[in-house]
């Protein structure tokens, strides 16, 4: 698991649906703003059972883990192997 660069494109335009099933995680369809469409787009991702982590699948093959702490601060990590993030 590697910390994601702050300039990485985390927009929905760079995501692909993540619909695989994993223990302790559920599939969630979120709405994300698309700068290219100037509208909200629905995209499937994974949400952990405690609702403090999400995993997104990106077009370049990365899986991005979003971790939110109690102060609502967010950190991003990635791996090309989703098992590293689960």
N, C-alpha and C positions, 0 to 999 in steps of 0.2 A: 504494500500500500504506500503510495507516494502522494505528497501534498500537491494539489493542483495549482498550477501557475495562476496568478490573479488575472492575467489577460486572456485566459482560455475562454472560448466562446461557449457559454452555458445557456444560450438561448434555445428555445424550442426548435428553431430552424436547424440546429445541429444535433437534434435528438431523433432516435427511432424508438418505436414502441417496445417496451420490455414486458412481455406477458408470461415468461417462464415462472414456474412455481418453485418456491423454496420454503423449507420449514422455518417458522418464526417470522415470515414475511408474507404480506398480502399484496395482491395487485391493486393498484389504485389508478384511476384515471383523473389526472389533474388538468387544470386549465392554465396555460402559460401564454404570456403575451409574445406575439411574433412580430418583431420589427419589420420584417420583409412584407408581411401581409397586413400590418397595422391593425391586427385583430387578435383575439384570443383563440388558441388552438388547443384541442384536447390531446393529451399524450399519456400513454400508460407507463407507469414506473412501479417500483416496489417500495412499500412502507413497512418498517419493522413493527412488531407487536406493541412496543412501547411508544410508538409515534414520534421518536426523536431522531430517526434516521431514514433517509430515502436513497434509493439507488436509481440512477438514470443510465440508459444505454445511449452512446453517442455514435454518430456516423463514422468516426475514425476508428471504431472498435473498442474504445475505452468504456469502462464502466465507472461512473462517478458516484461517490458516496458523499452525501450531504449530512453533516452531523450538527444538530442544534443543541446547545447547552441550556441550562436553567435560566440564564440571562438573555436567551433568544439570540445569542451570537452563533454564527454559522461558520463551519469549516468544511472545506472540500478536499477529498482525496480521490485517487484513481488507481485503477489497475486494468490490465487487459484480460485478467482472469477474475471473473465475478466471485469466485470462491475466496479470493483474498479479502473481499469486502464483507462477506456474509458473517 
